Amino acid sequence: MSLSSFLTNIYLRYRFKPAPGAAIDVAKVRDKINRMLRYQGRLPADMVFTPVAANDGLCAAAWFQPAQLAQSSMTILYFHGGGYFFCSIDSHKPLCTYLSRVAQAKICSVDYRLAPEHAYPAAVDDALAWYQELLKTTPASKIIVAGDSAGGGLAMACLLAARKAGLPMPAATILFSPWVDLACEGASMQTLAHADVMFTPDSLPKAAAMYLQGTPAKTALASPLYADLQGLPPLQIFASRHEVLLDDATRLHQAALDAGVSSTLILENNLPHVWPTMVNLPEARTSLRQAADFIRHNSR
């Protein structure tokens, strides 16, 4: 583990991880993230950033792409994490910038509607709408669907909704610490409660309740772990062996294999939840290069 990861773990444990039993203050969490964004650097000069306003049934989004990009490049449809109630395109600018560059791909980062103002299935509807929009101009074989944490669950839900709608599957899917079980029944929710530097066992169920608002937690498009995964594209799944969502990743990986879906599981030690999104960490940059290699391998 690098020194920067060691220090990040300390910061997250004492400045981000909620106290056991603490209620979620949505406004406070969003304000904390927005204050952190003040220290975010500017986009590199060679990165083209194009925001897209909500219109014609589509939520807002933004495009990232290197200034010099081949016409045949892949397109990544990206869904940010944040428990379905916080984070945004802005919070994930560093990730999308770095991944776009190393993968030499265009990225469409989706600003899907958040809970509690917009309950399930609003986020799924937004995800599917953008996938359908991309298909108007981009072959499915040139699309990668990706996301982190709740965005990883949303990426899987997007695939399931697309399959239900009879749409072609994308080339592959990349998931960083995906949250795919909103029932929160993985054993690691309890066994890794102390090791996890970001979450307590009761914090995720509270976020799930804000998003579900009465929908059963094991509904397939809310918790893709409980869905039939047959016919989905290859998966690449990243998770830390020291996060409470470890079992979401390992169970999803096994469920995919059982359904005949190609799945690659990459586990790392002593790293925080969704570390690939923290591009200042050397381990994050290594993981994103692995993701870029996976994209190139699945380009066709």
ZIBEL-V969760 format. One record per helix or strand of 2 or more residues. SS is the DSSP state (H for helix, E for strand). FROM is the first residue (numbers start at 1). LEN is the number of residues. Records with the same first field share a line. If there is no record, write none. Layout:
SS: FROM-LEN + FROM-LEN
//
This chain:
H: 3-13 + 26-14 + 90-14 + 122-14 + 140-3 + 150-15 + 188-4 + 201-12 + 224-3 + 246-13 + 275-3 + 282-16
E: 47-6 + 61-6 + 75-5 + 106-5 + 143-6 + 172-5 + 234-7 + 263-6
//
